[in-house]
Amino acid sequence: MTDDVTEQAPVQQVQTEGKALEQAFERFARFSDPAALAKLNLETATAIQRELADVRTSRLGKKSAWASTKKLIGRVTPEERPVVGQLVQEIENRVVALVDTIEINLKSHIEQERTARESIDVTLPGRRPPYGHRHPITILRERIEDIFVALGYIIEDGREIETDFYNFTALNIPENHPARGEADTFYTTDGFALRSQTSTVQIHAMQRRGVPIRMIAPGRVFRRDTPDPTHNPMFYQVEGLCVDRGITMAHLKGTVTEFLRRMFGPDTVTRFRPSYFPFTEPSAEFDFSCFKCKGAGCRICKNSGWIELGGSGMVHPNVLRIVGVDPKVYSGFAFGLGIDRMCALMYELDDIRLLFENDVRFLEQFE
Ligand SMILES: [Zn+2]
């Protein structure tokens, strides 16, 4: 208090200071109504709480102007003392009651906001993380594998880069055969071939495991081809081989037929047509009755009622001999079919190139 001020009448002085005190809290006054807090978020409410605590300290604390004003009570005349004392008390009670109310309101609002933020709304639907899909070729390959595993076959894996011996010679493909040419087969600069059929795995498997053997080998093969809706220079095949004593063409027909029935339904009919492959003798291509029209004729089977699927035959004696198996004791059959082609049929794809373009919008359609 300055001397000027102390010269004012004490009551007037208390009133002036009291007014200043009340004004200091004026901007918080509306929060004495809890409804005024409803729209405040946690951060804002916490900031106001902190600000109010600061103002309370500076305006009502021991070093505040108001604390000095209260000391007037001891300095006034005994006659004035009750009036001044009462006035000071009234003002202080009013201000402290207001600040207390606001503080309580802020505290409870902040607690509510904090609880709401930390609690989990169990009624909200969960956010599903994006799942990958199996590629349609993988889906089909696994179905084929499941069927043959159930028939007692093992699954063999093979290398994609091969020597001349495995890709051609061991498969009884003659030296001058056009398939050996660079127009048909990809070669590395070191003269290795990218395998042009999965039949190479037959040779590796028989060399490693010996006979009897029942195996399938799904995998990628490579042929020089200009990509178009039905051709790709890389595609998937699955090869099958069964070698044992007394294996005949009847076993081949029975196995292929059973596979196709499990794949396309129990009423599927198969048809074998004589053909030629260097590594089988006799050889046959096999067709099956259209799974869509059941033989009546449709777009998929080009109105023939039949779908051509793969090649097969009895393992050529030369192939058995080259892996050290005596063809007079053992015989076997082999077959191969294209997984991409089967995929195109089953999913009615107009263009097999879609399978390798990796467009998720396309791939996501298959489960
Ligand atoms: Zn059809």
Residues whose N, C-alpha, C, O or C-beta is under 5 A from the ligand:
A	BS01	ZN	C290 K292 C293 G297 C298 I300 C301 G305
